[in-house]
Amino acid sequence: MINEQWYLEFYRLSQAGSYDEAKEDGSLRQYPVDPPMQVEEGMRAHSIGDMMDVIDMACDMMDSSEKVNYYLTRDGKIMDQEEWDR
């Protein structure tokens, strides 16, 4: 659809314990992205993956043990995700 809203959403695990908690307390970050050509290929397969790599690098510069959970959403629905176990 032409009017779909796609976002890369993410939060650091040190900020929140879950996606819902991050959404509630404001630690969830949203960045608008172009829709991937093939969602089935996964988030890291395209330019969204490049963006995730930059975020990972920035977090690593802050604290080498920092981990980030990522969500690719379309119109508020999670289409793909990459989560770390605590």
ZAKE-290512 format. One record per residue (C-alpha): x, y, z. Coordinates in pm, whole numbers, plus 50000, padded with zeros to 5 digits. Each point is the difference from the previous one (the first is absolute). Last residue first. Example, Ala and Ser with C-alpha at 12.3 -4.5 7.8 and 13.67 -1.06 7.14 Angstrom:
2
+-------+-------+-------+
|  east | north |    up |
+-------+-------+-------+
| 51367 | 49894 | 50714 |
| 49863 | 49656 | 50066 |
+-------+-------+-------+
REM end
This chain:
86
+-------+-------+-------+
|  east | north |    up |
+-------+-------+-------+
| 51849 | 48868 | 52908 |
| 49925 | 49838 | 49667 |
| 50056 | 50230 | 49706 |
| 49725 | 50094 | 49755 |
| 49997 | 50044 | 49623 |
| 49659 | 50071 | 49857 |
| 49795 | 49982 | 49683 |
| 49654 | 50119 | 49890 |
| 49890 | 50159 | 50329 |
| 49670 | 50180 | 49941 |
| 49981 | 50377 | 50058 |
| 49927 | 50092 | 49637 |
| 50292 | 49786 | 49890 |
| 50259 | 49924 | 50264 |
| 50358 | 49875 | 49991 |
| 50106 | 49932 | 50356 |
| 50347 | 50011 | 50155 |
| 50131 | 49911 | 50348 |
| 50333 | 50159 | 50090 |
| 50286 | 49865 | 50213 |
| 50255 | 50191 | 50206 |
| 50302 | 49802 | 50123 |
| 50258 | 50215 | 49820 |
| 49858 | 50319 | 50147 |
| 49978 | 50332 | 49819 |
| 50207 | 49901 | 49696 |
| 49807 | 49674 | 49978 |
| 49677 | 50198 | 49995 |
| 50127 | 50203 | 49705 |
| 50113 | 49686 | 49816 |
| 49666 | 49828 | 50056 |
| 49815 | 50308 | 49873 |
| 50224 | 50007 | 49689 |
| 49942 | 49629 | 49938 |
| 49625 | 50047 | 50038 |
| 50009 | 50273 | 49733 |
| 50184 | 49766 | 49764 |
| 49739 | 49734 | 50073 |
| 49725 | 50243 | 49901 |
| 50192 | 50054 | 49675 |
| 49936 | 49636 | 49910 |
| 50043 | 49642 | 50126 |
| 50014 | 50083 | 50372 |
| 49624 | 50023 | 50038 |
| 49919 | 49655 | 49873 |
| 49980 | 49842 | 49655 |
| 49628 | 49931 | 50048 |
| 49926 | 50374 | 50004 |
| 50096 | 50013 | 49631 |
| 50034 | 50345 | 49842 |
| 50035 | 50167 | 50339 |
| 49768 | 50293 | 50069 |
| 50181 | 50333 | 50019 |
| 50088 | 50093 | 50355 |
| 49867 | 50234 | 50269 |
| 50202 | 49987 | 50323 |
| 49831 | 49921 | 50327 |
| 50171 | 49992 | 50340 |
| 49852 | 49812 | 50293 |
| 50121 | 50150 | 50331 |
| 49674 | 50190 | 50049 |
| 49881 | 49824 | 50316 |
| 49698 | 49830 | 49845 |
| 50158 | 49896 | 49671 |
| 50310 | 49866 | 50175 |
| 49778 | 49804 | 50241 |
| 49803 | 49855 | 49708 |
| 50318 | 49899 | 49816 |
| 50139 | 49836 | 50311 |
| 50241 | 50040 | 50292 |
| 50086 | 50364 | 49941 |
| 50294 | 50241 | 50004 |
| 50296 | 49765 | 50053 |
| 49861 | 49784 | 49720 |
| 50051 | 50287 | 49758 |
| 49698 | 50087 | 49788 |
| 49899 | 49966 | 49636 |
| 49737 | 50078 | 49739 |
| 50076 | 49995 | 49628 |
| 49687 | 50148 | 49855 |
| 49771 | 49944 | 49702 |
| 49686 | 50211 | 49949 |
| 49776 | 49876 | 49720 |
| 49839 | 50264 | 49780 |
| 50099 | 49847 | 49662 |
| 49885 | 49650 | 50071 |
+-------+-------+-------+
REM end
